[in-house]
Amino acid sequence: MNSTLYQLLKNDIRASIALARSYRLAGKRRIAIQFMADIKETRKELTEVIANVAS
């Protein structure tokens, strides 16, 4: 289960990075920043998953 969650979170980060880049290139800086905030939150969740697997 944790490996599935890990993969889903990694995919979410990748998708958010792609979307942030696209919006930034389109001049939509504010929306790109929102996606970057989503990435930060997902990375936090991913770190928690990794910590739970390690313990």
Secondary structure, DSSP 8 states (H G I E B T S, - for coil): -HHHHHHHHHHHHHHHHHHHHHHHHTT-HHHHHHHHHHHHHHHHHHHHHHHHHH-
